Amino acid sequence: MSTDPFVVVGGDAAGLSAASKFARTTADRETIVFERGRWVSYAHCGTPYFVKGEVENLTDLLSLSPEDAAERGIDLRREHEVVAVDTDAQVVTVDGPDGTFDQPYGDLLVGTGARARTEPVDGFHLDGVFKLHGLDDAGAIRAFLMDPETATVEGLGGGEYLDEERAARYLSMDPPESVAIIGGGFVGVEMAEAFSSFDIDVHLFQRSGRVLKAFGEAVGETVESHLGEQGVSLHLGEPVERLRGSDGTLEGVVCSERELDVDAVLVGIGLKPNVELVSEQVELGDSGAIATDEYGQTNVDNVYAAGDCAEMVNTVTRRPTWVPLGLPANRAGRAIGQTVAGRPEPVGEVAETAMVKAFDLECGRSGLIDLDEAREAGFDPVSKTITAGSRSGYYPGAAETTVTLVADSDSGRLLGGSIVGEDRAAVRIDIIATALAAKLTVEEFERLDLGYAPPFSPVWDPVLTAAKVLRGSIE
């Protein structure tokens, strides 16, 4: 074995992407991945659909099994937690099932991810209170929702990975009749749909006056209306002060002006990067995540960071940003694996492109949408919102599609956009994301030669119609 292995801390998107690329490229150096948990390389974004029942088994959400990793030449060690890093000696200290040991490295990738925030919600310890950040969380929530007389822990499809004790405990309880979701972001909106499929009362609390704030006003208003139509009770501008319970069991939520009895709570108020392992050794950015250069390297030689614990450069602002999403993590990890193997490859930039499903609605966003944020970044923004059909009006299935575009009035450069609708709306955000990467002006964007056929789009696709209107306001 080599004396200078590529050591990876974290066995999920960034970590195993880097390890896979490195192991395929380099035969004379060992690839070691330490993962403190049992689960590796899984789809976080699929967990709401497992809870809902659209995904049958937890193991269906695995992208790469330990057996697959071994076949790729990766020494994957689950239930091994890296507890210390000595960047001077190039050694990590690991707690494993057989004790603590030191592992030297030639290059190190920190892919420790992020964790779900629970503060400042008091009462998170109560039975019936959940976060959704990992497959064991998803398994416990679905177990709680199932009929204890007919369901089994084995039916969750978690195999050897699942925390069976936790799942069995919730499966033994009476299913909830009501749930409060704290937070109206990605997780909150997606889980409102998942909980509603079990025919229970769903209450969604959002501290600010808008759900999906990162998607802009037009998307938020449309989604709020749709959630109400689907029977979700919205409590906007109503922060939850604490969770009420007795004997360790949840009884309700307490707000400044009301108390609401509920049987379950999901806390979905955002993420926090896991940087504590190396926060004394490497520089952190303003976001609190690890600062890196264009190749994912930290300020310390031979130490890289990627995924939900690391910053990347924003395509529009050219500033470091923290975007805990799957594609940037996978892409950055793959690039770092290539770089460590000897052929440097940039990790790329991010436009913070994202999609979310809200019952029948599809939502997308990319770039700068908030006008105050655009001004803070040095632009003079102008924004326009239009609503147009998703297909030719005479063709069945056409649905209203609302598009918002933001541009810099001085240069005409496209800065960002959002979209919402019921008919293939979300995928259209990729057109905007591509235009942002190319740094197109609104005029150039309007001239894009997009495909047209009545079943798929009107002659003027909704994003091009929005560009026409926005260009007119700039001129």
Buried (B, 14 or more C-beta within 10 A) or exposed (E): EEEBBBBBBBBBBBBBBBBBBBBBBBEEBBBBBBBBBBBBBBBBBBBBBBBBEEBEEBBEBBBBBBEBBEEBBBBBBBEBBBEBBEBEEBBBBBBBEEEEEEBBBBBBBBBBBBBBBBEEBBBBEBBBBBBBBBBBBBBBBBBBBBEBEEBEBEBBBBEEBBBBEBBBBBBEBEBBEBBBBBBBBBBBBBBBBBBBEBEBBBBBBBBEEBBBBBBBBBBBBBBBEBBEEBEBBBBBEBBBBBBBBEEEEBBBBBBEEEEBEBBBBBBBBEBBBBBEBBEEBBEBBEBEBBBBEBBBBBEBEBBBBBBBBBBBBBBBBEEBBBBBBBEBBBBBBBBBBBBBBEEEBBBBBBBBBBBBBBBEBBBBBBBBBBBEBBEEBEBEBBBBBBBBBBBBEEBEEBBBBBBBBBBBBEBBBBBBBBBBBBBBBBEBBEBBBBBBBEEBBBBBBBEBEEEEEBEBBBEBBBBBBBBBBBBEEBE
